[in-house]
C-alpha cells in the first residue's frame, strides 16, 4: 500500500527507500517478503516497477524545479533510493545456494532489461550487474540448482553489451565478467564426473579466448561473449541463447544488430547443427538473418537448407510452424523463401498438404473471439507458394482441397481487421502495429490466395466469370458470401465439370466438420454442385437425408441451402419419393418470416404439386390463401401462382370439396389485380382465370384490363355486377371486401372501397337491412378522413350508395300497405 501510494511520475519522498531498506534488513534476518506466494511475487513486481519505471533523472530534476519538494533534492534522493534497491536485490542472493532467488530476480528484471526506454534499461542493467557481482563474491552452490535460464541471461547481457548507451554497455560488460565466474562454478558443480576432461577442455578454450579478448571489450563487441560462453552452454541453454538473441535482433537500436548479426547468426546456426537434435532453433536463426544476407548464392544456400528440412517428414511441421511465426505480409526475404523452395517432387504434395492442414485445423475449432494468427500466416504463405509455382504439381493434385479451405478462410475473415487477430506478443514492433492494423486485413490475404490458386491451376474462365460478375466482392460480403460461393461453384460446374465432380465427393465428409462458417461455406458449394448429373449417384444419406437435417437447423442459412438443394434434386425422378416425405416440413416453411425460405419452398412445391395428395393439397391452399396479402411482393406473386397450380391439380372427384376455397379466393384475387406491383397484378388475373375455369365461369373481359378502375367506372360496374350476382348467397362479399378497406396499399384500399359501393347494389337488400348497414357506414365514414384525397372521394361515393340501399323501403312492407289500402276501398 505504501508503494502504491507513491506516484510513478515523481520522487518527492524517501518512502521507497525506506521500504527497500526494510526488506533488506528482514532478508538478512531470513524473513523474505518477496518469495513464497503470489502476493509476495506481486509485491516484488510492484517495487521493481516503482523504481525502474520512474522518469529519467533529468526529468525528475526538471519536475522538482516546477514543483519544489521541500528539503529533498530529487537527484540525491533518487541515487539513495536506487542504491537501496540494488542493496535489497543483493541481500536476496547473498545466501542463495540453489540460485532460486536469482531465477526470481531475473524473471522480474527481464522485461526491464529489454525495455525500449534507455533509462529503464540502464537501471535494470546496473541492478543486474550488482546482483551478479554480489552473487559471485558470496557463491556457495549446492545441488539441486533451480536456475534454468543461464543461456537467456547470457544472451541478455550480450545484447546489453552492444547497447548504444556507453555507460549501460560498460555495466553490462562488468556484469558479464561476474556471470562468467558464476557459470564456471555452476558447470563445475553440475558436471558429470565422467566428463571431467570435457570440462577441462572447455575451461582451457575459455582461458584462450579471455587471453585474446579483454573483458572490457565485451561492451562494444557482444559477439565475443557468445564465443566465450558457448563452450559451457548445453543444448537447452544454447536454445535460450539463440531465441533471446533473435528477440534482441528486432531492436535496431543495438549496433550489434546492425553490424555483427549476420556473422553471429551464421556461427550460432553452425553450432546448433552440431549440438541440437531438433532444428527449430536453426530455422529461427535462418529467418532472422535472411534480410542481412545480400549475396545471392548465400541466400539460396540458406533457402535450400530450409527446403531440406521441410522435405523430411520428421521436421516438416516444426519448420512450417517456425516459418509462420513472422509478421504478415511477409517481408521480401521470407516471401522469397516461400516462392523459391527447392523440394524433390515426391515431397511437394506432403509439404503443401501439411501447410493446408495447419489452416484447416483453425477451421475445426469453435468460433473464437479472435482469429488465430496462424490462419492468416498460412494464407499468406499459400499465396507466396502459388506465385512462386515451385510446387505446381502438388497444387494441381490438391486443388479441390485447397480451394475449399481458402473459401472457408474467406468466410472466417469477413469483417475482420488485424485487430481481430490474436497476434503473438512481440511479433510487430510498436511502430509497425498501427500501420499494419489499418492497411491489411485477413480477408485480403484469403482473397489473393484464392485468386492465385485459380490462376496457377489454369482456371482462367472461372476467374473471368468471378471478375465479370463481381464474384470477389460477393465472396467478401457478410450477407453475400454464399452468393459468391454459389457463383464460383456454378462457374466450376460449367467450365470444369471434372474438377467439380471431384469437389462434390470431397465435400461429402466435410459437411459435418468444423464450425458453422466452415459448414456453411462447404454446404453452399455442395448444394450448387447438386445440379450435376453426378448428384444422382450420391446415396440418399449424403443427399436428401443431409438436406433434411439442414431443414431443422436453427440457422436460416442452412435451411435456405437445404431448400436450394432439394429444388435441384427434385428434378431427378428417382429422388422425388424421398423428397415427398419432407412435404410436411416444407409446408410449414411457408409460414416463415424469411422471404428466401418461403420462395424456395414454393418453388419446390410447384414441381411437386401434381403429385401431392388431396389432404395435403387443401392444407397447402389454405396456407397460400393467407399469403395473398403478404407484404412481400414476391411471396404474394408466387403464392398466387402455386395456388393456381394447386387448383389445376385437383382431381375431378375432389372438385366439389375445394369449391368453397376457390370461391373465397375470388375477391382477394380480384382486388389484387389492382396491385401497384405489375407481377402481383398479373398473377392475380392469371389465377382468377384458373378459378373461373374451375368454376366453369366466363369472366368479363373487363377483368383483364390493366388500368386503374377509377379511370373506367363503367368497366368496374360490369366487373362488380358479374361477381356480385355470381357470389350472392355463396360468399359474404361485402364483409370480405371491407377487410381490404384498411389495406396498407392505396390501390388495394381504393379498389376495395370502390367495390363496396357497387357490390351493395347486387346483394340481398332485405338481408342487408336486417343486419343493418351501420358497420359498413362506420368504416366508410372513418375513411372520409383518409390523407389521400382520391380515397376520401371514393369513400364518400361508396357511403352514398350504401346509405341509399339502407334507405330503400322493404318491398314486402310496401306490398302489405297496398293490400291494406285496397282492402279499405269500397268495391
C-alpha positions in Angstrom: 0.0 0.0 0.0 2.9 2.4 0.8 4.5 1.7 -2.6 1.2 2.1 -4.5 0.5 5.4 -2.9 3.8 6.8 -4.3 3.4 8.4 -7.7 5.2 6.7 -10.6 6.0 10.0 -12.3 7.9 11.7 -9.5 10.1 11.1 -6.4 9.4 13.6 -3.6 9.7 11.4 -0.5 12.0 8.7 0.9 9.2 6.2 1.3 10.5 3.9 -1.4 14.0 4.0 0.1 12.6 3.1 3.5 10.7 0.2 2.0 13.8 -1.2 0.3 15.9 -0.8 3.4 13.2 -2.6 5.5 13.1 -5.5 3.1 16.9 -5.7 3.1 17.1 -5.8 6.9 14.4 -8.5 7.0 16.2 -10.5 4.4 19.4 -10.6 6.4 17.2 -11.9 9.3 15.9 -14.7 7.0 12.5 -13.1 6.7 11.8 -12.9 2.9 8.9 -10.7 1.9 9.3 -11.2 -1.8 9.3 -15.0 -2.2 6.9 -17.8 -1.4 3.5 -16.7 -2.5 1.6 -15.0 -5.3 1.1 -11.9 -3.2 4.8 -11.7 -2.4 5.6 -12.1 -6.1 3.2 -9.2 -6.9 5.0 -7.1 -4.3 8.3 -7.9 -5.9 7.0 -6.8 -9.3 5.4 -3.7 -7.8 8.5 -2.4 -6.0 10.7 -3.2 -9.1 8.4 -1.1 -11.3 8.2 1.6 -8.7 11.9 2.4 -9.1 12.8 1.2 -12.6 9.7 2.9 -14.2 10.5 6.3 -12.7 11.2 9.1 -15.2 14.9 9.8 -16.0 17.0 11.8 -13.6 16.8 14.7 -15.9 13.0 14.7 -15.9 12.9 14.3 -12.1 15.2 17.3 -11.7 13.1 19.4 -14.1 10.0 18.3 -12.2 11.4 19.5 -8.9 12.1 22.9 -10.4 8.4 23.1 -11.4 7.1 21.5 -8.2 9.5 22.1 -5.3 9.5 19.2 -2.9 10.7 20.7 0.3 14.0 19.7 1.9 14.7 16.7 -0.5 16.9 17.1 -3.5 15.4 14.9 -6.3 18.7 13.7 -7.8 20.3 12.9 -4.4 17.1 11.2 -3.2 16.9 9.1 -6.4 20.5 7.9 -6.1 20.0 6.9 -2.5 16.7 5.1 -3.3 18.2 3.3 -6.3 21.2 2.2 -4.3 18.9 0.9 -1.6 17.0 -1.0 -4.3 20.3 -2.6 -5.5 21.3 -3.5 -2.0 17.9 -5.1 -1.5 18.5 -7.3 -4.5 21.9 -8.2 -3.3 20.5 -9.2 0.0 18.4 -11.8 -1.8 21.4 -13.6 -3.3 23.9 -13.4 -0.5 22.7 -16.8 0.7 21.3 -18.4 -2.4 22.9 -21.8 -2.8 20.4 -23.2 -5.2 20.2 -19.9 -7.3 16.4 -19.9 -6.8 16.3 -16.3 -5.8 18.4 -15.4 -8.9 15.9 -17.0 -11.1 13.1 -14.9 -9.5 15.1 -11.7 -9.8 15.7 -12.4 -13.5 12.0 -13.0 -14.0 11.2 -9.6 -12.7 14.1 -7.8 -14.3 13.7 -9.4 -17.7 11.2 -7.0 -19.2 13.1 -4.0 -17.9 16.4 -5.3 -19.3 14.7 -5.3 -22.7 12.8 -2.0 -22.2 12.8 0.4 -25.1 13.3 3.3 -22.7 17.0 4.0 -22.2 16.8 5.0 -18.5 14.7 1.9 -17.6 17.1 -0.4 -19.4 20.1 1.3 -17.8 18.6 0.9 -14.3 17.8 -2.7 -14.9 21.3 -3.4 -16.3 23.0 -1.7 -13.4 20.9 -3.6 -10.9 21.5 -6.9 -12.5 25.3 -6.3 -12.7 25.4 -5.5 -9.0 23.4 -8.7 -8.3 25.8 -10.8 -10.3 28.8 -9.1 -8.6 27.4 -9.9 -5.2 26.5 -13.4 -6.1 30.0 -14.2 -7.5 31.6 -13.0 -4.2 29.3 -15.0 -2.0 28.8 -18.0 -4.2 28.2 -21.2 -2.3 26.4 -23.5 -4.7 24.6 -26.7 -3.7 22.5 -29.2 -5.7 19.8 -29.2 -6.9 20.2 -25.9 -8.7 16.9 -24.2 -9.6 18.3 -21.6 -12.0 17.4 -22.9 -15.5 17.8 -19.8 -17.6 21.5 -19.3 -17.9 21.5 -19.1 -21.7 18.8 -16.5 -21.6 20.7 -14.4 -19.1 24.0 -14.7 -21.1 22.2 -13.6 -24.2 20.6 -10.6 -22.4 23.9 -9.4 -21.1 25.5 -9.9 -24.6 22.8 -7.8 -26.2 23.2 -5.1 -23.5 26.9 -5.0 -24.1 26.2 -3.7 -27.5 23.8 -1.1 -26.3 24.2 2.4 -27.8 24.4 3.9 -24.2 28.1 3.6 -23.4 27.7 3.6 -19.6 25.0 0.9 -19.9 27.2 -1.2 -22.1 30.1 -1.0 -19.6 27.8 -2.0 -16.7 26.7 -5.0 -18.8 30.3 -5.9 -19.6 31.1 -5.8 -15.9 28.1 -7.9 -15.1 29.1 -10.4 -17.8 32.5 -10.7 -16.2 30.9 -11.8 -12.9 28.4 -14.0 -14.8 31.3 -15.9 -16.3 32.7 -16.7 -12.8 29.3 -17.9 -11.7 29.0 -20.0 -14.9 32.3 -21.7 -14.3 31.4 -22.6 -10.8 27.9 -23.7 -11.8 29.3 -26.0 -14.5 31.8 -27.5 -12.2 29.1 -28.3 -9.6 26.7 -29.8 -12.2 29.3 -31.5 -14.5 29.2 -35.3 -14.6 32.4 -36.6 -13.1 32.8 -38.9 -16.1 33.0 -35.8 -18.3 35.6 -34.1 -16.2 38.0 -34.0 -19.2 35.4 -32.2 -21.3 35.0 -29.5 -18.7 38.8 -29.1 -18.5 38.9 -28.6 -22.3 36.1 -26.1 -22.1 37.9 -24.1 -19.4 41.1 -24.2 -21.4 39.3 -22.8 -24.5 37.7 -20.2 -22.4 41.0 -19.1 -21.0 42.5 -18.9 -24.5 39.6 -16.6 -25.5 40.0 -14.5 -22.4 43.7 -14.1 -23.2 42.7 -13.0 -26.7 39.8 -10.7 -25.6 39.9 -8.2 -22.8 36.7 -8.4 -20.7 36.3 -4.7 -21.2 35.9 -5.3 -24.9 32.6 -7.0 -24.3 30.7 -3.8 -24.2 31.4 -3.0 -27.8 31.6 -6.5 -29.2 28.9 -8.8 -27.8 29.8 -11.5 -30.4 32.9 -12.2 -28.3 30.7 -13.1 -25.3 29.0 -15.7 -27.4 32.4 -17.2 -28.3 33.4 -17.3 -24.6 30.2 -18.7 -23.2 29.1 -21.2 -25.9 31.7 -23.7 -24.8 29.8 -24.1 -21.5 26.2 -24.0 -22.6 24.3 -27.2 -23.0 21.7 -27.6 -25.8 18.9 -26.2 -23.7 20.9 -23.2 -22.7 22.1 -22.7 -26.3 18.4 -22.7 -27.4 17.8 -20.0 -24.8 20.7 -18.0 -26.1 19.5 -18.3 -29.7 15.9 -17.3 -29.0 16.9 -14.4 -26.8 19.4 -13.2 -29.4 16.7 -13.3 -32.1 14.4 -11.3 -29.9 17.2 -8.8 -29.5 17.7 -8.6 -33.2 14.4 -6.9 -33.5 15.6 -3.9 -31.6 17.5 -2.0 -34.2 18.9 0.5 -31.6 21.7 -2.0 -30.9 24.8 -1.6 -33.1 25.3 -5.3 -32.6 22.2 -5.9 -34.6 23.3 -3.7 -37.4 27.0 -4.7 -37.7 27.5 -8.3 -36.4 24.2 -10.0 -36.7 25.0 -11.9 -39.9 28.2 -13.3 -38.7 26.8 -14.1 -35.2 23.8 -15.9 -36.7 25.9 -18.0 -39.0 28.1 -19.1 -36.1 25.0 -19.9 -34.0 23.5 -22.0 -36.8 26.6 -23.9 -37.4 26.9 -24.6 -33.6 23.2 -25.6 -33.5 23.7 -28.1 -36.3 26.4 -29.9 -34.3 24.6 -29.8 -31.0 20.9 -30.0 -31.4 18.8 -33.0 -32.2 16.0 -30.8 -33.5 16.0 -28.0 -36.0 13.6 -25.2 -34.7 16.5 -23.1 -33.5 18.3 -23.3 -36.8 15.2 -22.3 -38.7 14.6 -19.4 -36.4 18.1 -18.2 -36.9 17.9 -18.5 -40.7 14.7 -16.5 -40.9 16.3 -13.8 -38.7 19.4 -13.5 -40.9 17.8 -13.7 -44.3 17.4 -10.0 -44.5 21.0 -9.5 -43.6 22.4 -11.7 -46.4 23.0 -9.8 -49.6 25.0 -12.3 -51.5 22.6 -14.2 -53.8 24.4 -17.6 -53.6 24.5 -17.5 -49.8 20.8 -16.6 -49.7 19.9 -19.5 -52.0 22.0 -21.9 -49.9 20.2 -20.9 -46.8 16.8 -21.3 -48.5 17.9 -24.8 -49.7 18.8 -25.6 -46.1 15.2 -24.8 -45.1 13.9 -26.8 -48.1 15.9 -29.8 -47.0 14.5 -29.8 -43.5 11.0 -29.2 -44.9 11.2 -32.3 -47.1 11.9 -34.5 -44.1 8.5 -35.6 -42.6 10.1 -35.6 -39.1 10.8 -31.9 -39.3 8.1 -30.6 -41.7 5.6 -29.4 -39.1 8.3 -27.9 -36.9 9.8 -25.9 -39.8 6.4 -24.8 -41.1 5.4 -23.6 -37.6 8.6 -21.5 -37.4 8.2 -20.0 -40.8 4.7 -19.0 -40.0 5.8 -17.1 -36.8 6.6 -13.9 -38.7 4.7 -10.7 -39.5 2.3 -10.7 -42.4 2.5 -9.7 -45.2 5.8 -11.5 -45.3 8.8 -9.3 -45.9 10.8 -9.6 -49.1 13.1 -12.2 -47.7 10.6 -14.6 -46.3 8.4 -14.2 -49.4 11.4 -15.2 -51.5 11.9 -18.2 -49.2 8.3 -19.5 -49.8 8.5 -18.7 -53.5 11.8 -20.4 -54.2 11.6 -23.6 -52.2 13.6 -26.3 -53.8 12.0 -29.6 -52.9 12.1 -33.0 -54.6 8.9 -33.9 -56.4 7.8 -36.7 -54.1 7.8 -34.3 -51.1 6.0 -31.4 -52.7 2.5 -32.8 -52.0 3.4 -33.7 -48.4 4.7 -30.2 -47.7 1.6 -28.4 -49.3 -0.7 -30.9 -47.5 0.8 -30.1 -44.1 0.6 -26.4 -44.8 -3.0 -26.7 -45.8 -3.8 -28.8 -42.7 -2.5 -26.0 -40.5 -5.2 -23.8 -41.9 -7.9 -26.5 -41.7 -7.2 -27.1 -38.0 -8.0 -23.4 -37.4 -11.4 -24.0 -39.0 -12.2 -27.1 -37.0 -12.3 -25.3 -33.6 -15.4 -23.4 -32.4 -15.6 -19.8 -33.4 -13.4 -17.8 -31.1 -13.3 -14.2 -30.1 -10.1 -13.6 -32.2 -8.8 -15.4 -35.3 -5.7 -17.5 -34.8 -2.7 -15.7 -36.2 -1.5 -18.9 -37.9 -4.6 -18.9 -40.1 -3.6 -15.5 -41.6 0.1 -16.6 -41.8 -0.7 -19.8 -43.7 -3.0 -18.0 -46.1 -0.2 -15.6 -47.0 2.3 -18.5 -47.2 0.0 -20.3 -49.7 -0.3 -17.2 -51.8 3.5 -16.9 -52.0 3.8 -20.6 -52.8 1.2 -20.3 -55.6 3.0 -17.2 -57.0 6.4 -19.0 -56.9 4.8 -22.0 -58.6 7.7 -24.3 -57.5 5.1 -26.8 -56.0 3.0 -26.7 -59.2 2.3 -30.5 -59.4 1.1 -30.6 -55.8 -1.1 -27.6 -56.3 -2.9 -29.3 -59.2 -3.2 -32.5 -57.2 -4.6 -30.8 -54.1 -6.7 -28.2 -55.9 -10.2 -29.2 -54.6 -9.0 -29.3 -51.0 -7.0 -26.0 -51.4 -10.0 -24.3 -53.0 -12.5 -25.3 -50.3 -10.0 -24.5 -47.5 -9.4 -21.0 -48.8 -13.1 -20.3 -49.3 -13.7 -21.2 -45.7 -10.9 -18.9 -44.7 -12.6 -16.1 -46.7 -15.8 -16.7 -44.7 -13.9 -16.6 -41.4 -12.1 -13.4 -42.4 -15.1 -11.3 -43.4 -15.4 -8.1 -41.4 -12.2 -8.7 -39.5 -9.1 -6.4 -39.2 -5.7 -7.3 -37.8 -7.0 -6.1 -34.5 -9.4 -9.1 -34.5 -6.4 -11.5 -34.9 -4.6 -13.0 -31.9 -1.3 -11.6 -32.9 1.6 -13.2 -30.9 3.2 -10.8 -28.5 6.3 -9.1 -29.9 5.6 -10.1 -33.5 5.2 -6.5 -34.6 7.1 -3.6 -33.1 5.1 -0.8 -31.6 5.8 1.4 -34.6 4.7 -1.2 -37.1 1.5 -2.3 -35.4 -0.8 0.8 -36.1 0.1 0.8 -39.8 -0.4 -2.9 -40.2 -3.7 -2.9 -38.5 -5.0 -0.1 -40.7 -3.7 -1.2 -44.1 -4.1 -5.0 -44.1 -6.9 -7.4 -43.3 -7.2 -11.2 -43.1 -9.7 -11.1 -45.9 -7.1 -9.5 -48.3 -4.8 -12.5 -47.8 -7.6 -15.0 -48.3 -8.9 -13.4 -51.5 -5.5 -13.0 -53.1 -4.5 -16.6 -52.3 -7.7 -17.9 -53.9 -7.2 -15.7 -57.0 -3.6 -17.0 -57.3 -4.8 -20.6 -56.9 -7.3 -20.3 -59.7 -4.8 -18.6 -62.0 -2.0 -21.1 -61.4 -4.3 -24.1 -61.9 -5.4 -22.7 -65.3 -9.0 -22.0 -64.1 -8.9 -18.8 -66.2 -12.5 -19.0 -67.4 -13.7 -19.4 -63.8 -11.5 -16.5 -62.8 -13.1 -14.4 -65.6 -16.6 -15.3 -64.5 -15.9 -14.2 -60.9 -14.3 -11.0 -62.1 -17.1 -10.2 -64.5 -19.9 -10.8 -62.1 -18.2 -9.1 -59.1 -17.8 -12.5 -57.5 -14.8 -11.4 -55.4 -16.9 -8.6 -53.9 -19.7 -11.1 -53.2 -17.4 -13.5 -51.5 -16.1 -10.7 -49.3 -19.5 -9.6 -48.2 -21.1 -10.7 -44.9 -24.5 -11.0 -46.4 -23.4 -12.0 -49.9 -20.7 -14.6 -49.2 -22.8 -17.6 -50.1 -23.8 -15.9 -53.4 -20.1 -15.6 -54.2 -19.6 -19.3 -53.3 -22.6 -20.2 -55.5 -21.2 -18.2 -58.4 -17.8 -19.9 -58.2 -19.4 -23.3 -57.8 -21.6 -22.8 -60.9 -18.6 -21.5 -62.9 -16.6 -24.5 -62.0 -19.5 -26.8 -62.8 -19.9 -25.1 -66.2 -16.3 -24.8 -67.3 -14.5 -27.6 -65.5 -17.0 -30.3 -64.6 -14.4 -32.9 -63.9 -12.9 -30.9 -61.1 -16.4 -30.1 -59.9 -17.2 -33.8 -59.7 -14.0 -34.3 -57.6 -15.1 -31.5 -55.3 -18.6 -32.9 -54.7 -17.1 -36.2 -53.4 -14.5 -34.3 -51.4 -17.2 -32.2 -49.7 -19.4 -35.2 -48.5 -17.2 -35.9 -45.4 -16.5 -32.2 -44.8 -20.1 -31.1 -44.4 -20.3 -32.1 -40.7 -16.8 -31.0 -39.8 -15.6 -27.7 -38.4 -17.6 -24.8 -37.0 -20.7 -23.2 -38.6 -18.7 -21.0 -41.0 -16.8 -24.0 -42.2 -20.0 -26.0 -42.7 -21.9 -23.1 -44.3 -19.3 -22.5 -47.0 -18.9 -26.2 -47.7 -22.7 -26.6 -47.8 -23.1 -23.6 -50.1 -20.6 -25.1 -52.6 -22.0 -28.6 -52.3 -25.6 -27.5 -52.9 -24.7 -25.9 -56.2 -22.9 -29.0 -57.4 -26.1 -31.0 -56.8 -27.2 -29.6 -60.2 -24.6 -32.0 -61.7 -25.8 -35.4 -63.1 -23.3 -36.9 -60.6 -25.7 -36.0 -57.8 -28.0 -38.8 -58.8 -25.3 -41.3 -57.8 -25.0 -40.0 -54.3 -26.6 -42.2 -51.7 -29.6 -40.7 -50.1 -27.8 -40.5 -46.8 -25.4 -38.0 -48.3 -28.0 -36.0 -50.3 -31.7 -35.9 -49.3 -31.1 -37.0 -45.7 -28.4 -34.4 -45.3 -30.7 -31.7 -46.6 -33.4 -32.9 -44.3 -31.2 -32.4 -41.3 -30.4 -28.8 -42.5 -34.1 -28.1 -42.8 -34.3 -28.5 -39.0 -31.2 -26.3 -38.4 -31.6 -23.2 -36.2 -29.6 -21.1 -38.7 -31.8 -19.9 -41.6 -28.9 -20.0 -44.0 -28.7 -23.8 -43.6 -32.4 -24.1 -44.3 -32.1 -21.9 -47.4 -29.3 -24.1 -48.7 -31.3 -27.2 -47.9 -34.2 -25.9 -50.0 -31.9 -24.9 -52.8 -30.5 -28.5 -52.8 -34.0 -30.0 -52.8 -35.0 -27.8 -55.6 -32.1 -29.2 -57.7 -32.7 -32.8 -56.6 -36.4 -32.8 -57.2 -35.7 -32.7 -60.9 -34.3 -36.3 -60.6 -37.3 -38.7 -60.8 -35.7 -41.3 -58.5 -35.3 -38.8 -55.7 -38.8 -37.4 -55.7 -40.3 -40.0 -53.5 -37.7 -39.3 -50.8 -38.3 -35.6 -51.1 -42.1 -36.0 -50.9 -41.6 -37.4 -47.4 -40.4 -33.9 -46.5 -43.7 -32.2 -47.6 -45.0 -31.5 -44.0 -41.7 -29.8 -43.2 -41.7 -27.8 -46.5 -45.3 -26.8 -46.0 -44.5 -25.4 -42.5 -41.8 -23.3 -44.1 -44.5 -21.3 -46.0 -45.2 -19.6 -42.7 -41.5 -18.5 -42.2 -40.6 -14.8 -41.9 -37.5 -15.3 -44.1 -38.6 -14.5 -47.6 -36.0 -16.7 -49.2 -37.2 -19.7 -47.3 -40.8 -19.1 -48.3 -39.9 -18.6 -52.0 -37.7 -21.7 -52.2 -40.4 -23.8 -50.5 -42.9 -22.5 -53.1 -40.6 -23.4 -56.0 -40.2 -26.9 -54.7 -43.9 -27.3 -54.2 -44.6 -26.1 -57.8 -42.6 -29.1 -59.0 -44.4 -31.5 -56.7 -47.9 -30.0 -56.8 -49.3 -32.6 -59.3 -48.2 -35.5 -57.0 -49.5 -34.1 -53.7 -52.4 -36.0 -52.0 -55.7 -34.2 -51.6 -55.5 -33.6 -47.8 -52.1 -32.1 -48.1 -53.1 -30.1 -51.1 -56.1 -28.4 -49.3 -53.9 -27.6 -46.3 -51.4 -26.0 -48.6 -54.1 -24.0 -50.4 -55.3 -22.6 -47.0 -51.8 -21.5 -46.2 -51.3 -20.0 -49.6 -54.5 -18.1 -49.3 -53.2 -16.5 -46.2 -50.2 -15.3 -48.1 -52.2 -13.3 -50.7 -52.0 -10.2 -48.5 -48.3 -10.7 -47.6 -46.3 -7.5 -47.6 -43.5 -9.2 -49.6 -44.4 -8.8 -53.3 -42.5 -11.9 -54.5 -44.3 -14.0 -51.8 -47.6 -12.7 -52.9 -46.8 -13.4 -56.6 -45.6 -16.9 -56.2 -48.1 -17.9 -53.5 -50.9 -17.0 -56.0 -49.0 -18.9 -58.8 -48.8 -22.0 -56.6 -52.5 -21.6 -55.6 -53.4 -21.6 -59.3 -51.3 -24.7 -59.9 -52.9 -26.4 -56.9 -56.4 -25.7 -58.3 -55.3 -27.2 -61.7 -54.0 -30.3 -60.0 -57.3 -31.0 -58.1 -58.9 -34.3 -59.4 -62.4 -34.2 -60.8 -63.8 -36.3 -57.9 -62.4 -33.8 -55.4 -63.5 -30.5 -57.1 -66.7 -30.1 -55.0 -64.6 -30.3 -51.8 -62.4 -27.3 -52.7 -65.1 -25.2 -54.3 -65.6 -23.0 -51.2 -61.8 -22.4 -51.0 -61.8 -21.3 -54.6 -64.9 -19.0 -54.1 -63.3 -17.4 -51.1 -60.2 -16.6 -53.1 -62.0 -14.7 -55.8 -62.5 -11.3 -54.1 -58.9 -11.1 -52.9 -57.6 -12.1 -56.3 -59.9 -9.5 -57.9 -58.7 -6.7 -55.7 -55.0 -7.7 -56.0 -55.4 -7.4 -59.8 -55.2 -3.7 -59.0 -51.9 -4.1 -57.1 -49.2 -1.5 -57.8 -46.7 -4.4 -58.4 -47.2 -5.5 -62.0 -46.1 -9.1 -61.3 -48.6 -9.4 -58.5 -51.4 -7.9 -60.5 -50.7 -10.2 -63.5 -50.5 -13.3 -61.3 -53.9 -12.3 -59.7 -55.6 -12.0 -63.1 -54.0 -15.3 -64.3 -55.2 -17.2 -61.2 -58.6 -15.6 -61.5 -58.8 -17.2 -64.9 -57.9 -20.6 -63.5 -60.5 -20.2 -60.8 -63.2 -19.2 -63.4 -62.3 -22.3 -65.5 -62.5 -24.4 -62.4 -66.0 -23.0 -61.6 -66.9 -23.1 -65.3 -67.5 -19.4 -65.4 -66.7 -17.0 -68.2 -65.1 -13.8 -66.8 -66.0 -10.5 -68.4 -63.1 -9.2 -70.5 -63.0 -6.1 -68.3 -61.3 -8.1 -65.6 -58.2 -8.3 -67.8 -57.9 -4.5 -68.2 -54.6 -3.4 -66.7 -55.5 0.2 -66.0 -56.8 1.5 -62.6 -60.5 1.0 -62.1 -61.3 4.6 -61.2 -60.3 5.6 -64.8 -63.2 3.4 -66.3 -66.1 3.4 -63.8 -68.3 1.5 -66.3 -65.8 -1.4 -66.5 -65.7 -1.6 -62.7 -69.5 -1.7 -62.7 -69.5 -4.6 -65.1 -67.0 -6.5 -63.0 -68.8 -5.9 -59.8 -72.1 -6.8 -61.3 -70.7 -10.1 -62.5 -69.1 -11.1 -59.2 -72.0 -9.7 -57.2 -74.5 -11.9 -58.9 -72.2 -15.0 -59.0 -71.2 -14.8 -55.4 -74.5 -13.8 -53.8 -75.5 -16.4 -51.3 -72.1 -18.1 -51.6 -69.7 -15.6 -50.1 -70.2 -12.5 -47.9 -68.7 -10.3 -50.5 -69.3 -7.0 -48.5 -67.6 -8.3 -45.4 -64.7 -9.8 -47.4 -64.2 -6.6 -49.4 -64.4 -4.4 -46.3 -61.4 -6.3 -44.9 -59.3 -4.8 -47.6 -60.5 -1.2 -46.9 -57.7 -1.0 -44.3 -55.0 -2.4 -46.6 -51.7 -0.7 -46.4 -51.5 -0.3 -50.2 -53.5 2.6 -51.5 -54.5 1.0 -54.9 -56.0 -2.1 -53.0 -57.7 0.1 -50.4 -59.2 2.3 -53.0 -60.3 -0.7 -55.2 -62.0 -2.3 -52.2 -64.0 0.8 -51.2 -65.0 1.4 -54.8 -66.3 -2.2 -55.0 -68.2 -1.9 -51.7 -70.5 0.7 -53.1 -71.0 -1.2 -56.3 -71.5 -4.6 -54.6 -74.2 -3.1 -52.4 -76.4 -2.9 -55.4 -76.3 -6.7 -56.0 -76.6 -8.2 -52.5 -79.9 -9.2 -51.0 -81.2 -5.8 -49.7 -83.6 -7.3 -47.3 -80.8 -9.3 -45.6 -78.6 -6.3 -45.6 -81.2 -4.1 -43.9 -81.9 -6.9 -41.5 -78.3 -6.9 -40.4 -78.1 -3.1 -40.7 -75.5 -1.2 -42.8 -74.2 0.7 -39.8 -71.0 -1.3 -39.6 -70.2 -0.6 -43.2 -71.2 3.0 -42.9 -69.0 3.5 -39.8 -65.9 2.2 -41.6 -66.6 4.3 -44.7 -67.1 7.4 -42.5 -63.7 6.8 -41.0 -62.2 6.6 -44.5 -63.6 10.1 -45.2 -60.6 11.3 -43.1 -58.0 9.3 -45.1 -55.0 11.5 -46.0 -55.4 10.6 -49.7 -57.9 12.9 -51.5 -58.9 10.3 -54.1 -59.6 7.8 -51.2 -61.9 10.3 -49.5 -63.9 10.9 -52.7 -64.3 7.1 -53.4 -65.3 6.5 -49.8 -68.0 9.3 -50.0 -69.4 7.7 -53.2 -69.5 4.3 -51.6 -71.1 5.6 -48.5 -73.8 7.3 -50.5 -74.6 4.0 -52.3 -74.7 2.0 -49.1 -77.0 4.6 -47.4 -79.3 4.6 -50.5 -79.7 0.8 -50.0 -80.4 1.2 -46.3 -83.0 4.0 -47.1 -85.0 2.0 -49.6 -88.3 0.7 -48.3 -88.8 -3.0 -47.9 -90.8 -4.4 -50.9 -92.8 -6.6 -48.6 -93.8 -3.7 -46.3 -94.9 -1.8 -49.4 -97.0 -4.7 -50.6 -98.8 -5.1 -47.2 -99.5 -1.4 -47.1 -101.0 -1.5 -50.6 -103.0 -4.6 -49.7 -104.4 -2.9 -46.6 -105.2 0.2 -48.6 -107.0 -1.8 -51.2 -109.0 -3.7 -48.6 -110.3 -0.4 -47.2 -111.7 0.8 -50.6 -115.3 0.2 -51.4 -116.0 -2.4 -54.0 
